[in-house]
Amino acid sequence: MQADTALVPDIQEDYPFMTLGGPANVLICPNLPAANISYKLLQRLGDAEMTGPILEGMAKPVHVLQRGDAARDVVHMAAICAVEAQRHSRQRL
């Protein structure tokens, strides 16, 4: 799905088979450069509160904080990290 379709409810009306029901709150990008571009555009142009990037598919959980992140960003990422660490330890049992 293209980004504008995922984010703009007016465009979604052209696709009655979609069950999204409003703007997406998660975007999956094909590679890291595309994700970085999307992340910064949404953050700056959409005045969005962002958490991430969150890297998936690694042998162990990996989390990245951006230069200039506020304490709120660190707390959000720490919470995600804690949940993923718990999930990872349960999978090993």
C-alpha positions as CSV (number, residue, x, y, z in Angstrom):
1,M,0.0,0.0,0.0
2,Q,1.3,3.5,-0.8
3,A,1.9,5.9,2.1
4,D,-0.8,8.3,1.0
5,T,-3.4,5.5,1.0
6,A,-2.3,4.4,4.5
7,L,-2.4,7.9,5.9
8,V,-5.3,9.8,4.2
9,P,-8.9,8.7,5.0
10,D,-10.3,10.4,1.9
11,I,-8.1,8.2,-0.3
12,Q,-9.1,5.1,1.7
13,E,-12.8,5.7,0.7
14,D,-11.8,4.6,-2.8
15,Y,-11.0,1.1,-1.5
16,P,-14.1,-0.3,0.1
17,F,-12.4,-3.6,0.7
18,M,-9.9,-2.0,3.1
19,T,-10.5,-2.5,6.8
20,L,-8.0,0.0,8.0
21,G,-10.6,2.4,9.4
22,G,-8.5,5.6,9.5
23,P,-4.9,6.6,9.2
24,A,-2.3,3.9,9.9
25,N,-0.2,4.2,13.0
26,V,2.5,1.8,11.8
27,L,4.3,2.0,8.5
28,I,6.6,-0.8,7.3
29,C,9.3,0.3,4.9
30,P,11.3,-1.8,2.4
31,N,14.7,-0.8,3.6
32,L,16.5,1.5,6.1
33,P,16.9,4.5,3.8
34,A,13.2,4.5,3.0
35,A,12.3,4.2,6.7
36,N,14.6,7.1,7.7
37,I,13.1,9.3,5.0
38,S,9.5,8.4,6.0
39,Y,10.3,8.7,9.7
40,K,11.6,12.3,9.4
41,L,8.9,13.4,7.0
42,L,6.1,12.2,9.2
43,Q,7.8,13.7,12.3
44,R,8.5,17.1,10.8
45,L,5.5,17.6,8.4
46,G,2.9,15.8,10.4
47,D,4.0,17.1,13.8
48,A,3.8,13.5,15.0
49,E,5.2,12.0,18.2
50,M,7.5,9.3,17.0
51,T,9.1,6.3,18.7
52,G,11.8,4.5,16.9
53,P,13.4,3.3,14.8
54,I,12.6,-0.2,16.0
55,L,14.6,-2.9,14.1
56,E,13.1,-6.3,13.6
57,G,14.5,-9.6,12.5
58,M,17.7,-9.4,14.5
59,A,18.9,-12.3,16.6
60,K,18.4,-10.2,19.7
61,P,16.3,-7.0,20.3
62,V,18.0,-3.9,18.9
63,H,16.9,-0.3,19.7
64,V,18.2,3.0,18.5
65,L,17.8,6.4,20.0
66,Q,18.1,9.5,17.8
67,R,20.5,12.3,18.5
68,G,18.5,15.0,20.3
69,D,15.8,12.6,21.7
70,A,14.1,13.9,24.8
71,A,13.6,12.1,28.1
72,R,10.1,11.1,26.9
73,D,11.7,9.3,23.9
74,V,14.1,7.4,26.1
75,V,11.3,6.3,28.4
76,H,9.2,5.1,25.4
77,M,12.1,3.2,23.9
78,A,13.0,1.6,27.3
79,A,9.4,0.3,27.7
80,I,9.5,-1.2,24.2
81,C,13.0,-2.7,25.0
82,A,11.7,-4.3,28.2
83,V,8.7,-5.9,26.5
84,E,10.9,-7.3,23.7
85,A,13.5,-8.6,26.2
86,Q,10.8,-10.4,28.0
87,R,9.4,-11.9,24.8
88,H,12.9,-12.9,23.7
89,S,13.6,-14.7,27.1
90,R,10.3,-16.6,26.8
91,Q,11.1,-17.8,23.3
92,R,14.4,-19.3,24.6
93,L,12.6,-21.4,27.2
